């Protein structure tokens, strides 16, 4: 007899595994021109200071903007305009991320990971929701980056500290570093072994490059944060070499020429 209160049999609940439906063949669609997707936060300050859309459009580069609409750093928020499938994402050559990677969710992060692995370029810029507070530490997307995230509280203020060039990288050759551009706020990260730290600020990595699969990834931890009273003509986004610096990064990541 079966004891009182005992089931006839016991069976453990099956383990759950996420399965992503992916195309059998994943190839970046090269069409002879440069296509860029820019994922940024909704703050207007990002448009005024980074000026990415303006700089690229002036060069005749196609750029689409996806906007991360957040409520607070503890909430995922949502992203307006980000591709919902592989076929659309793989039409771009370079993805620039200024905020909102965590809001992509598991499926979106997996898509970005496959995008870079298949030969796409990824540029991650500094910003309030870019690194530590993007809450991707330990998530699938973090393994793509050439840096390790340290803490949600990774913002550091270094007003008036000049960007230091550590190593010569061909893809930023000719940029006028002699003008000594400065950074007010940056994010503290740790370079992964074997990755190249090209620029530093106050002894900490500022520009780190690496590869993931067939793709290239660059992390720039400088931010455009800073009050009006702190901003001078020497800050990097007002530096005369800034446009050229940005374009050289994108050109390198795309594997092409502008």
VEXTORVEX-432107 format. One line per field, with one value per atom (N, C-alpha, C): atom name; residue number from 0; x, y, z. Coordinates in Angstrom, 2 decimals. Example, Ala and Ser with C-alpha at 12.3 -4.5 7.8 and 13.67 -1.06 7.14 Angstrom:
atome (N  CA  C  N  CA  C)
num (0  0  0  1  1  1)
xx (13.19  12.30  13.20  12.85  13.67  12.90)
yy (-5.69  -4.50  -3.30  -2.25  -1.06  0.03)
zz (7.80  7.80  7.80  7.08  7.14  7.87)
// end
This chain:
atome (N  CA  C  N  CA  C  N  CA  C  N  CA  C  N  CA  C  N  CA  C  N  CA  C  N  CA  C  N  CA  C  N  CA  C  N  CA  C  N  CA  C  N  CA  C  N  CA  C  N  CA  C  N  CA  C  N  CA  C  N  CA  C  N  CA  C  N  CA  C  N  CA  C  N  CA  C  N  CA  C  N  CA  C  N  CA  C  N  CA  C  N  CA  C  N  CA  C  N  CA  C  N  CA  C  N  CA  C  N  CA  C  N  CA  C  N  CA  C  N  CA  C  N  CA  C  N  CA  C  N  CA  C  N  CA  C  N  CA  C  N  CA  C  N  CA  C  N  CA  C  N  CA  C  N  CA  C  N  CA  C  N  CA  C  N  CA  C  N  CA  C  N  CA  C  N  CA  C  N  CA  C  N  CA  C  N  CA  C  N  CA  C  N  CA  C  N  CA  C  N  CA  C  N  CA  C  N  CA  C  N  CA  C  N  CA  C  N  CA  C  N  CA  C  N  CA  C  N  CA  C  N  CA  C  N  CA  C  N  CA  C  N  CA  C  N  CA  C  N  CA  C  N  CA  C  N  CA  C  N  CA  C  N  CA  C  N  CA  C  N  CA  C  N  CA  C  N  CA  C  N  CA  C  N  CA  C  N  CA  C  N  CA  C  N  CA  C  N  CA  C  N  CA  C  N  CA  C  N  CA  C  N  CA  C  N  CA  C  N  CA  C  N  CA  C  N  CA  C  N  CA  C  N  CA  C  N  CA  C  N  CA  C  N  CA  C  N  CA  C  N  CA  C  N  CA  C  N  CA  C  N  CA  C  N  CA  C  N  CA  C  N  CA  C  N  CA  C  N  CA  C  N  CA  C  N  CA  C  N  CA  C  N  CA  C  N  CA  C  N  CA  C  N  CA  C  N  CA  C  N  CA  C  N  CA  C  N  CA  C  N  CA  C  N  CA  C  N  CA  C  N  CA  C  N  CA  C  N  CA  C  N  CA  C  N  CA  C  N  CA  C  N  CA  C  N  CA  C  N  CA  C  N  CA  C  N  CA  C  N  CA  C  N  CA  C  N  CA  C  N  CA  C  N  CA  C  N  CA  C  N  CA  C  N  CA  C  N  CA  C  N  CA  C  N  CA  C  N  CA  C  N  CA  C  N  CA  C  N  CA  C  N  CA  C  N  CA  C  N  CA  C  N  CA  C  N  CA  C  N  CA  C  N  CA  C  N  CA  C  N  CA  C  N  CA  C  N  CA  C  N  CA  C  N  CA  C  N  CA  C  N  CA  C  N  CA  C  N  CA  C  N  CA  C  N  CA  C  N  CA  C  N  CA  C  N  CA  C  N  CA  C  N  CA  C  N  CA  C  N  CA  C  N  CA  C  N  CA  C  N  CA  C  N  CA  C  N  CA  C  N  CA  C  N  CA  C  N  CA  C  N  CA  C  N  CA  C  N  CA  C  N  CA  C  N  CA  C  N  CA  C  N  CA  C  N  CA  C  N  CA  C  N  CA  C  N  CA  C  N  CA  C  N  CA  C  N  CA  C  N  CA  C  N  CA  C  N  CA  C  N  CA  C  N  CA  C  N  CA  C  N  CA  C  N  CA  C  N  CA  C  N  CA  C  N  CA  C  N  CA  C  N  CA  C  N  CA  C  N  CA  C  N  CA  C  N  CA  C  N  CA  C  N  CA  C  N  CA  C  N  CA  C  N  CA  C  N  CA  C  N  CA  C  N  CA  C  N  CA  C  N  CA  C  N  CA  C  N  CA  C  N  CA  C  N  CA  C  N  CA  C  N  CA  C  N  CA  C  N  CA  C  N  CA  C  N  CA  C  N  CA  C  N  CA  C  N  CA  C  N  CA  C  N  CA  C  N  CA  C  N  CA  C  N  CA  C  N  CA  C  N  CA  C  N  CA  C  N  CA  C  N  CA  C  N  CA  C  N  CA  C  N  CA  C  N  CA  C  N  CA  C  N  CA  C  N  CA  C  N  CA  C  N  CA  C  N  CA  C  N  CA  C)
num (0  0  0  1  1  1  2  2  2  3  3  3  4  4  4  5  5  5  6  6  6  7  7  7  8  8  8  9  9  9  10  10  10  11  11  11  12  12  12  13  13  13  14  14  14  15  15  15  16  16  16  17  17  17  18  18  18  19  19  19  20  20  20  21  21  21  22  22  22  23  23  23  24  24  24  25  25  25  26  26  26  27  27  27  28  28  28  29  29  29  30  30  30  31  31  31  32  32  32  33  33  33  34  34  34  35  35  35  36  36  36  37  37  37  38  38  38  39  39  39  40  40  40  41  41  41  42  42  42  43  43  43  44  44  44  45  45  45  46  46  46  47  47  47  48  48  48  49  49  49  50  50  50  51  51  51  52  52  52  53  53  53  54  54  54  55  55  55  56  56  56  57  57  57  58  58  58  59  59  59  60  60  60  61  61  61  62  62  62  63  63  63  64  64  64  65  65  65  66  66  66  67  67  67  68  68  68  69  69  69  70  70  70  71  71  71  72  72  72  73  73  73  74  74  74  75  75  75  76  76  76  77  77  77  78  78  78  79  79  79  80  80  80  81  81  81  82  82  82  83  83  83  84  84  84  85  85  85  86  86  86  87  87  87  88  88  88  89  89  89  90  90  90  91  91  91  92  92  92  93  93  93  94  94  94  95  95  95  96  96  96  97  97  97  98  98  98  99  99  99  100  100  100  101  101  101  102  102  102  103  103  103  104  104  104  105  105  105  106  106  106  107  107  107  108  108  108  109  109  109  110  110  110  111  111  111  112  112  112  113  113  113  114  114  114  115  115  115  116  116  116  117  117  117  118  118  118  119  119  119  120  120  120  121  121  121  122  122  122  123  123  123  124  124  124  125  125  125  126  126  126  127  127  127  128  128  128  129  129  129  130  130  130  131  131  131  132  132  132  133  133  133  134  134  134  135  135  135  136  136  136  137  137  137  138  138  138  139  139  139  140  140  140  141  141  141  142  142  142  143  143  143  144  144  144  145  145  145  146  146  146  147  147  147  148  148  148  149  149  149  150  150  150  151  151  151  152  152  152  153  153  153  154  154  154  155  155  155  156  156  156  157  157  157  158  158  158  159  159  159  160  160  160  161  161  161  162  162  162  163  163  163  164  164  164  165  165  165  166  166  166  167  167  167  168  168  168  169  169  169  170  170  170  171  171  171  172  172  172  173  173  173  174  174  174  175  175  175  176  176  176  177  177  177  178  178  178  179  179  179  180  180  180  181  181  181  182  182  182  183  183  183  184  184  184  185  185  185  186  186  186  187  187  187  188  188  188  189  189  189  190  190  190  191  191  191  192  192  192  193  193  193  194  194  194  195  195  195  196  196  196  197  197  197  198  198  198  199  199  199  200  200  200  201  201  201  202  202  202  203  203  203  204  204  204  205  205  205  206  206  206  207  207  207  208  208  208  209  209  209  210  210  210  211  211  211  212  212  212  213  213  213  214  214  214  215  215  215  216  216  216  217  217  217  218  218  218  219  219  219  220  220  220  221  221  221  222  222  222  223  223  223  224  224  224  225  225  225  226  226  226  227  227  227  228  228  228  229  229  229  230  230  230  231  231  231  232  232  232  233  233  233  234  234  234  235  235  235  236  236  236  237  237  237  238  238  238  239  239  239  240  240  240  241  241  241  242  242  242  243  243  243  244  244  244  245  245  245  246  246  246  247  247  247  248  248  248  249  249  249  250  250  250  251  251  251  252  252  252  253  253  253  254  254  254  255  255  255  256  256  256  257  257  257)
xx (0.83  0.00  0.87  0.34  1.03  0.74  1.77  1.58  0.68  0.01  -0.90  -0.16  -0.68  -0.09  1.08  1.44  2.57  2.04  2.69  2.25  2.60  1.94  2.25  3.67  4.12  5.48  5.98  7.27  7.87  8.72  8.62  9.38  9.81  11.10  11.61  11.09  10.85  10.41  11.51  11.16  12.19  12.92  14.20  14.97  14.55  14.56  14.17  15.41  15.38  16.48  15.91  16.55  16.10  16.68  15.82  16.25  16.01  17.07  16.95  16.83  15.84  15.66  16.53  17.52  18.48  18.51  18.91  19.08  20.23  20.14  21.18  22.51  22.43  23.64  23.60  24.59  24.62  25.80  25.49  26.51  26.10  27.04  26.76  26.54  25.45  25.11  25.89  26.98  27.78  27.20  26.87  26.25  27.08  28.33  29.21  29.14  28.26  28.20  28.14  28.43  28.51  27.17  26.64  25.38  25.63  25.17  25.42  24.11  24.05  22.91  23.40  22.75  23.18  22.11  22.47  21.58  21.99  21.13  21.45  20.27  20.54  19.47  18.67  17.53  16.64  17.10  18.15  18.60  19.07  18.56  18.94  20.41  21.00  22.42  23.28  22.86  23.62  23.69  22.59  22.57  23.44  23.35  24.09  25.59  26.03  27.46  28.14  27.55  28.18  28.11  26.99  26.79  27.01  26.78  27.09  26.24  24.93  24.09  24.52  24.82  25.20  26.52  27.51  28.82  28.73  27.98  27.89  27.10  26.01  25.20  25.98  26.80  27.61  28.61  28.97  29.88  29.12  27.81  27.02  26.84  27.02  26.91  25.48  24.88  23.52  23.54  22.74  22.69  21.24  20.90  19.57  19.74  18.83  18.93  17.85  18.28  17.35  17.47  16.35  16.36  15.93  16.77  16.48  15.71  14.45  13.60  13.58  14.25  14.38  13.58  13.31  12.67  13.69  14.38  15.48  16.45  17.64  18.65  18.25  17.28  16.84  15.81  15.30  14.26  14.81  14.28  14.80  14.47  13.32  12.93  12.59  12.59  12.32  13.15  13.28  14.07  13.18  13.16  12.36  13.26  12.94  13.68  14.76  14.95  15.98  15.41  16.23  15.75  15.15  14.09  13.43  13.89  14.69  15.15  16.55  17.14  18.50  18.64  17.66  17.78  17.95  17.26  17.40  18.71  19.07  20.30  21.53  21.50  22.67  22.81  21.91  22.05  22.99  23.35  24.25  25.69  26.63  28.05  28.57  28.07  28.56  27.38  27.47  26.50  27.22  26.71  27.25  26.26  26.76  25.88  26.34  25.43  25.71  24.92  23.88  23.06  22.08  21.62  20.47  20.74  21.97  22.22  21.38  21.15  20.36  18.91  18.43  17.04  16.81  17.88  17.73  17.13  17.27  16.77  17.66  17.34  18.16  18.23  17.10  17.07  17.88  17.72  18.46  19.95  20.34  21.76  22.36  21.60  22.08  22.26  21.35  21.46  22.71  22.98  24.17  25.44  25.42  26.56  26.83  25.79  25.93  26.35  25.85  26.21  27.71  28.28  29.73  30.50  30.06  30.73  30.78  29.78  29.70  30.45  31.06  31.86  31.41  30.37  29.92  30.84  30.81  31.62  30.77  31.35  30.63  31.47  30.89  31.53  30.66  31.21  30.47  31.05  30.21  30.62  30.28  30.92  30.63  29.31  28.71  27.45  26.86  25.87  25.32  24.82  24.26  23.72  24.52  25.81  26.62  27.33  27.97  28.78  28.19  28.69  28.22  26.73  26.11  24.67  23.83  24.50  23.73  23.26  23.80  23.40  23.59  24.71  24.99  26.13  26.58  27.65  27.19  27.94  27.58  26.58  26.08  25.13  25.89  25.16  25.78  26.52  26.05  26.65  28.00  28.24  29.49  30.70  30.55  31.68  32.19  31.36  31.76  32.76  32.66  33.45  34.91  35.84  37.25  37.59  36.57  36.78  35.84  36.22  35.37  34.75  33.49  32.80  33.09  33.30  33.73  32.58  31.77  30.74  29.68  28.44  27.44  27.85  28.71  29.14  30.53  30.61  31.92  32.28  31.39  31.68  32.74  33.72  34.79  34.91  35.09  35.24  36.71  37.20  38.61  38.69  38.12  38.08  39.49  39.66  40.93  42.04  41.73  42.77  42.88  44.08  44.33  44.35  43.79  43.84  45.28  45.69  47.06  47.08  47.94  48.07  49.10  48.66  49.53  50.23  49.47  50.02  49.60  50.43  50.11  49.19  48.04  47.10  46.87  47.09  47.00  45.67  44.58  43.27  42.98  43.80  43.61  44.84  45.64  46.83  46.41  47.19  46.92  46.00  45.43  44.56  45.43  45.08  45.94  45.92  46.62  46.66  47.45  48.25  49.03  48.17  46.88  45.96  45.50  45.86  45.59  44.11  43.25  41.83  41.66  40.63  40.43  39.11  39.04  37.84  37.42  36.12  35.62  35.18  34.36  33.89  34.23  34.61  34.83  34.35  34.36  33.93  35.09  35.24  36.37  36.03  36.83  36.67  38.02  38.04  39.29  39.49  40.59  40.80  40.93  40.38  40.54  41.95  42.50  43.84  43.90  44.98  45.17  44.52  43.76  43.16  44.11  43.90  44.83  44.26  44.96  44.60  45.36  44.62  45.24  45.32  44.27  44.25  43.98  44.51  44.25  43.86  43.24  42.95  43.26  44.17  44.51  44.97  45.65  46.16  45.15  43.94  42.89  42.56  42.13  41.84  40.70  40.91  39.90  39.43  40.35  40.01  40.67  39.83  40.32  39.72  40.53  40.04  40.28  39.46  39.59  38.76  38.81  38.02  37.12  36.02  35.13  34.64  35.05  34.72  35.36  34.57  35.07  34.98  34.34  34.10  35.09  35.01  35.89  35.04  35.60  34.89  35.81  35.29  36.04  35.19  35.79  35.14  35.82  35.05  35.53  34.78  35.49  34.82  34.65  35.10  34.86  33.39  32.87  31.48  31.38  30.16  29.94  29.27  29.37  28.78  29.63  28.99  29.68  28.81  28.79  27.98  28.57  27.75  28.22  29.45  29.48  30.60  31.91  31.81  33.00  33.51  32.62  32.96  33.84  34.97  35.89  36.10  36.82  37.11  38.01  38.59  39.51  38.83  37.54  36.88  36.83  36.92  37.13  36.04  34.78  33.74  33.74  34.54  34.71  36.10  36.88  38.25  38.19  39.08  39.02  39.28  39.89  40.14  39.04  37.98  36.94  36.22  35.78  35.05  35.90  37.15  38.05  38.30  38.46  38.67  37.48  36.28  35.08  34.97  35.21  35.11  36.15  37.33  38.38  38.00  37.37  36.93  35.89  34.92  33.85  34.39  35.32  35.92  36.64  37.40  38.13  37.16  36.11  35.15  34.41  34.19  33.46  34.36  35.67  36.61  36.69  36.18  36.16  36.76  36.39  36.90  35.72  35.93  34.91  35.34)
yy (-1.20  0.00  1.26  2.27  3.54  4.24  4.74  5.40  6.62  6.92  8.07  9.36  10.13  11.42  11.34  10.12  9.97  9.73  10.34  10.13  8.71  8.27  6.96  6.94  8.09  8.18  9.60  9.75  11.08  11.30  12.49  12.82  14.28  14.49  15.86  16.66  17.95  18.83  18.93  18.91  19.00  20.34  20.29  21.53  22.36  23.67  24.57  25.11  25.10  25.62  26.56  27.73  28.65  28.23  28.19  27.83  29.03  29.50  30.64  30.13  30.61  30.22  31.13  30.54  31.32  30.86  31.75  31.32  30.32  29.42  28.40  29.03  30.07  30.74  32.19  32.61  33.98  34.73  35.65  36.42  37.88  38.78  40.21  40.57  41.27  41.63  42.85  42.64  43.73  44.19  45.48  46.00  47.10  47.23  48.23  49.59  49.77  51.03  50.73  51.75  51.58  51.91  50.95  51.14  50.99  51.96  52.00  52.05  51.28  51.33  51.90  52.94  53.63  53.45  52.77  52.56  53.52  54.48  55.47  55.69  56.38  56.72  57.90  58.15  59.20  60.60  60.71  62.03  62.88  64.09  64.98  65.35  65.25  65.58  64.68  63.45  62.52  62.99  63.54  64.04  65.28  66.19  67.45  67.26  66.33  66.20  65.10  63.92  62.87  63.24  63.80  64.25  63.14  61.92  60.79  60.81  61.00  61.03  62.14  63.31  64.46  64.20  63.69  63.44  62.41  61.33  60.28  60.74  61.46  61.91  62.90  63.72  64.67  63.95  62.73  61.91  61.00  61.14  60.32  58.89  58.65  57.31  57.10  55.99  55.69  55.30  55.99  55.69  55.67  54.61  54.51  54.56  55.25  55.39  54.57  53.77  53.05  53.71  53.98  54.77  53.93  53.98  53.29  54.24  53.92  54.73  54.10  54.71  54.14  54.93  54.27  54.94  55.14  54.08  54.17  53.06  53.12  52.12  50.73  50.63  49.33  48.69  49.45  48.93  48.74  47.72  47.36  48.41  49.07  50.04  49.34  50.07  49.45  50.17  49.52  50.09  50.26  51.47  51.77  51.80  50.98  51.01  49.97  49.10  48.06  46.90  46.31  45.20  44.06  43.49  42.39  41.03  41.03  39.76  39.85  38.68  38.61  39.26  39.06  39.56  41.07  41.77  43.23  43.65  43.05  43.42  43.18  42.09  41.74  42.59  43.55  44.52  45.66  45.74  46.80  46.27  47.20  46.85  47.08  48.14  48.52  48.87  48.38  48.75  49.59  50.80  51.68  51.66  51.38  51.31  52.33  53.23  54.20  53.90  53.09  52.74  51.64  50.91  50.03  48.60  48.10  46.72  45.72  45.99  45.06  45.00  46.12  46.19  45.38  44.90  44.05  42.71  42.32  41.03  39.90  38.68  37.53  37.36  37.49  37.29  38.37  39.64  40.72  40.61  40.24  40.07  38.93  37.87  36.75  37.17  37.99  38.50  39.34  40.23  41.07  40.22  39.24  38.34  37.63  37.13  36.46  37.45  38.68  39.72  39.96  40.13  40.36  39.10  37.97  36.70  36.44  36.94  36.73  37.78  38.76  39.76  41.19  41.44  42.81  43.54  44.87  45.69  46.24  46.35  46.86  47.92  49.11  50.19  50.53  50.39  50.70  51.98  52.99  54.29  54.39  55.33  55.56  56.29  56.09  56.75  56.17  56.84  56.44  54.99  54.54  53.19  52.33  52.60  51.91  50.67  50.77  49.66  49.09  49.51  48.92  48.97  50.13  50.26  49.72  49.18  48.51  47.15  46.71  45.45  44.25  44.22  43.06  42.23  42.58  41.81  40.36  39.43  38.03  37.57  38.50  38.14  37.72  37.13  36.59  37.65  38.89  39.94  40.40  40.25  40.73  40.01  38.75  37.98  38.52  39.32  39.90  41.04  41.73  42.93  42.61  43.49  43.30  43.75  44.11  44.55  43.79  43.73  43.14  44.27  44.13  45.14  44.91  45.99  45.88  46.07  47.12  47.47  48.34  48.34  49.27  50.72  50.93  52.28  52.53  52.49  52.56  53.95  54.92  56.27  56.95  57.55  58.25  59.66  60.64  62.03  62.41  62.83  63.22  64.51  65.55  66.80  67.27  67.62  68.20  67.20  65.89  64.89  64.65  64.70  64.56  63.09  62.81  61.46  61.10  59.92  59.46  58.36  58.53  57.53  56.50  55.24  54.20  53.40  53.04  52.23  52.81  52.59  53.07  52.06  52.50  51.65  52.28  51.50  52.03  52.67  52.17  52.68  54.06  54.57  55.95  56.80  56.35  57.12  58.47  59.49  60.81  61.67  61.12  61.92  62.87  64.16  65.16  65.09  64.10  63.96  65.08  65.79  66.88  68.00  68.03  69.04  68.73  67.53  67.10  67.21  66.44  66.43  65.87  66.34  65.96  65.21  64.50  63.76  64.24  64.46  64.85  63.62  62.77  61.54  60.35  59.25  58.01  56.85  55.66  54.48  53.51  53.06  52.20  50.74  50.16  48.77  48.07  46.78  46.02  45.34  45.61  44.96  43.44  42.70  41.26  40.90  39.80  39.38  39.26  39.76  39.65  40.75  41.62  42.75  43.94  44.88  46.00  47.29  47.81  49.11  50.17  51.01  52.00  53.37  53.75  55.03  54.81  55.70  55.65  57.03  57.07  58.32  58.08  58.87  58.76  57.34  56.68  55.34  54.22  54.56  53.55  53.46  52.28  52.11  53.01  53.62  54.50  53.97  53.41  52.81  51.44  50.40  49.03  48.33  47.62  46.91  45.42  44.66  43.21  42.62  41.31  40.59  39.57  39.28  38.23  37.52  36.27  35.57  36.28  36.57  37.27  38.79  39.25  40.68  41.39  42.72  43.58  44.37  44.59  45.32  46.37  47.56  48.63  49.19  49.35  50.00  51.34  52.40  53.73  54.12  54.22  54.42  55.88  56.80  58.21  58.55  59.50  59.90  61.38  61.78  63.20  63.88  63.23  63.80  64.94  65.87  67.01  68.24  69.01  70.23  71.30  72.27  73.35  74.04  74.19  74.87  74.09  72.76  71.92  71.82  72.05  71.83  72.95  72.57  73.53  73.15  73.96  73.66  72.44  72.00  70.86  69.50  69.47  68.18  67.48  66.16  65.42  65.64  65.85  66.00  67.39  68.34  69.64  69.78  68.76  68.71  68.64  69.32  69.38  68.03  67.11  65.78  64.78  65.19  64.26  63.59  64.38  63.81  62.76  63.09  62.18  60.92  61.09  59.96  59.00  59.53  58.70  57.97  58.68  58.07  56.98  57.17  56.14  54.88  55.03  53.87  53.08  53.78  53.13  52.47  53.14  52.57  51.27  51.27  50.06  48.93  49.23  48.21  47.62  48.43  47.96  47.18  47.33  46.65  47.30  48.55  49.22  50.60  51.41  52.77  53.74  54.93  55.99  56.97)
zz (0.00  0.00  0.00  -0.56  -0.54  0.76  1.41  2.68  2.55  3.64  3.64  3.32  2.40  2.06  1.10  0.65  -0.27  -1.69  -2.68  -4.06  -4.54  -5.61  -6.17  -6.75  -7.24  -7.78  -7.60  -7.65  -7.56  -8.80  -9.36  -10.56  -10.50  -10.73  -10.68  -11.87  -11.63  -12.72  -13.76  -15.04  -16.09  -16.05  -16.38  -16.41  -17.62  -17.43  -18.51  -19.22  -20.52  -21.32  -22.37  -22.52  -23.55  -24.89  -25.88  -27.23  -28.14  -28.79  -29.70  -31.13  -31.82  -33.22  -34.08  -34.72  -35.49  -36.94  -37.84  -39.24  -39.34  -40.28  -40.44  -40.84  -41.65  -42.12  -41.67  -40.89  -40.39  -41.00  -41.90  -42.61  -42.64  -42.33  -42.41  -43.88  -44.16  -45.54  -45.99  -46.69  -47.22  -48.55  -48.62  -49.85  -50.49  -50.07  -50.67  -50.02  -49.02  -48.29  -46.80  -46.02  -44.57  -43.92  -43.16  -42.45  -40.96  -40.17  -38.74  -37.97  -36.88  -35.97  -34.64  -34.16  -32.93  -31.86  -30.78  -29.65  -28.53  -28.22  -27.21  -26.28  -25.16  -24.24  -24.78  -24.16  -24.63  -24.22  -23.41  -22.96  -24.15  -24.24  -25.34  -25.29  -24.09  -23.94  -24.83  -25.02  -25.85  -27.30  -27.78  -29.15  -29.29  -28.32  -28.40  -28.27  -27.43  -27.18  -28.01  -28.08  -28.90  -30.38  -30.82  -32.21  -33.24  -32.86  -33.75  -35.01  -34.86  -36.05  -37.00  -36.47  -37.30  -38.03  -37.31  -37.91  -39.02  -38.79  -39.80  -41.03  -40.79  -41.92  -42.79  -42.17  -42.94  -43.85  -43.47  -44.28  -45.24  -45.28  -46.18  -45.71  -44.42  -43.86  -43.35  -43.75  -43.30  -41.83  -41.01  -39.58  -39.11  -38.40  -37.80  -36.29  -35.61  -34.16  -33.46  -32.50  -31.62  -30.25  -29.60  -28.37  -27.17  -26.13  -24.88  -23.98  -23.72  -22.85  -21.46  -20.52  -19.19  -18.16  -17.05  -15.92  -14.81  -14.45  -13.50  -13.83  -13.24  -13.60  -13.12  -12.20  -11.70  -12.62  -13.59  -14.46  -15.87  -16.53  -17.85  -18.91  -18.78  -19.79  -21.09  -22.17  -23.47  -24.53  -25.68  -26.77  -27.99  -28.50  -29.68  -30.91  -31.90  -33.16  -33.31  -32.30  -32.44  -33.26  -34.15  -34.99  -34.16  -34.68  -33.97  -34.49  -35.54  -36.10  -36.67  -36.93  -37.45  -38.81  -39.67  -41.04  -41.08  -40.18  -40.15  -39.50  -38.37  -37.67  -38.55  -39.32  -40.12  -41.38  -41.56  -42.65  -42.26  -40.97  -40.50  -40.45  -40.56  -40.46  -39.06  -38.41  -37.08  -36.18  -34.95  -33.92  -32.88  -32.64  -31.60  -30.44  -29.24  -28.06  -27.03  -26.66  -25.62  -24.35  -24.46  -23.30  -23.67  -22.65  -22.83  -23.23  -23.07  -23.48  -22.71  -21.42  -20.63  -21.09  -21.64  -22.10  -23.37  -23.99  -25.17  -24.80  -23.52  -23.09  -23.59  -23.22  -23.60  -25.11  -25.79  -27.23  -27.95  -27.54  -28.18  -27.94  -26.73  -26.43  -27.25  -27.41  -28.22  -29.68  -30.17  -31.54  -31.72  -30.75  -30.84  -30.77  -29.90  -29.77  -31.10  -31.75  -33.04  -34.13  -34.04  -35.00  -35.01  -33.82  -33.73  -34.11  -33.63  -33.93  -35.43  -36.16  -37.61  -38.41  -37.73  -38.44  -38.28  -37.51  -37.27  -36.31  -36.37  -35.47  -34.34  -33.15  -31.98  -31.29  -31.11  -30.38  -29.18  -27.97  -26.75  -26.15  -26.00  -25.48  -24.00  -23.33  -21.92  -21.74  -20.59  -20.29  -19.04  -18.48  -17.20  -17.21  -18.35  -18.46  -19.43  -19.57  -20.57  -20.05  -18.91  -18.43  -17.14  -15.99  -14.74  -14.54  -14.81  -14.58  -15.74  -16.75  -17.80  -17.33  -16.19  -15.56  -16.48  -17.21  -18.06  -17.49  -16.28  -15.67  -15.46  -16.01  -15.91  -16.95  -17.79  -18.83  -20.10  -21.04  -22.25  -23.06  -23.04  -23.85  -23.30  -22.00  -21.43  -22.01  -22.37  -22.90  -24.24  -24.91  -26.19  -26.00  -24.86  -24.62  -24.31  -24.70  -24.37  -22.95  -22.17  -20.79  -19.87  -18.59  -17.56  -16.75  -16.42  -15.62  -14.14  -13.41  -12.02  -11.04  -11.27  -10.30  -10.96  -10.45  -10.95  -10.70  -9.71  -9.35  -9.92  -11.26  -11.92  -12.45  -12.29  -12.79  -11.93  -12.59  -11.90  -12.47  -11.59  -12.03  -12.02  -13.16  -13.29  -14.11  -13.59  -14.33  -14.67  -15.94  -16.37  -16.59  -16.59  -16.83  -18.34  -18.85  -20.27  -20.68  -21.85  -22.40  -22.72  -22.29  -22.50  -23.57  -24.56  -25.62  -25.16  -25.06  -24.54  -25.64  -26.67  -27.74  -29.08  -30.07  -31.41  -32.07  -32.49  -33.22  -34.58  -35.63  -36.98  -37.30  -36.69  -37.06  -36.48  -35.57  -35.10  -35.39  -36.35  -36.74  -37.32  -37.02  -37.56  -36.74  -35.67  -34.80  -33.97  -33.87  -33.21  -31.68  -31.12  -29.66  -29.00  -29.78  -29.22  -28.65  -29.04  -28.51  -27.09  -26.61  -25.22  -24.83  -25.50  -25.12  -23.71  -23.02  -21.62  -21.41  -20.31  -19.92  -18.53  -18.34  -17.02  -16.24  -16.88  -16.25  -17.15  -16.54  -17.30  -16.43  -17.01  -16.26  -16.09  -14.87  -14.54  -14.86  -15.74  -16.12  -16.05  -16.33  -16.29  -17.65  -18.36  -19.65  -19.49  -20.42  -20.40  -20.88  -20.43  -20.88  -22.40  -22.96  -24.40  -25.21  -24.58  -25.30  -25.27  -26.18  -26.34  -25.73  -24.73  -24.16  -24.94  -25.63  -26.53  -25.88  -25.15  -24.45  -22.98  -22.15  -20.72  -20.22  -19.06  -18.37  -16.90  -16.37  -14.96  -14.60  -15.56  -15.31  -15.50  -15.93  -16.14  -17.63  -18.10  -19.53  -20.00  -21.14  -21.73  -23.08  -23.85  -25.14  -25.22  -25.30  -25.33  -26.53  -27.29  -28.47  -28.34  -29.04  -29.04  -30.15  -30.24  -31.25  -30.57  -31.24  -30.79  -32.04  -32.21  -33.44  -34.62  -35.64  -36.82  -36.67  -35.59  -35.43  -34.55  -34.57  -33.78  -32.79  -31.61  -30.56  -29.96  -29.75  -29.09  -27.96  -26.80  -25.67  -25.40  -25.43  -25.06  -23.80  -22.68  -21.39  -21.00  -21.83  -21.57  -21.77  -21.02  -21.15  -21.52  -21.89  -22.19  -21.00  -19.83  -18.62  -18.10  -17.44  -16.87  -16.93  -15.86  -15.81  -16.72  -17.08  -17.96  -17.39  -16.07  -15.43  -15.55  -15.81  -15.92  -17.35  -18.31  -19.71  -20.24  -20.81  -21.42  -22.88  -23.58  -24.99  -25.14  -24.04  -24.12  -23.97  -23.58  -23.42  -24.78  -24.77  -26.01  -27.06  -26.64  -27.65  -28.29  -27.73  -28.36  -28.99  -28.87  -29.42  -30.94  -31.62  -33.09  -33.75  -33.00  -33.57  -33.31  -32.61  -32.18  -33.36  -34.34  -35.48  -36.19  -36.43  -37.13  -36.30  -35.01  -34.09  -34.17  -34.09  -34.13  -35.47  -36.56  -37.88  -38.08  -37.53  -37.65  -36.89  -35.74  -34.98  -35.78  -36.34  -37.09  -38.35  -39.02  -40.23  -39.90  -38.82  -38.40  -38.09  -37.36  -36.97  -38.16  -39.18  -40.36  -41.31  -41.13  -42.01  -43.38  -43.48  -44.77  -44.72  -45.66  -45.76  -45.86  -45.32  -45.43  -46.51)
// end
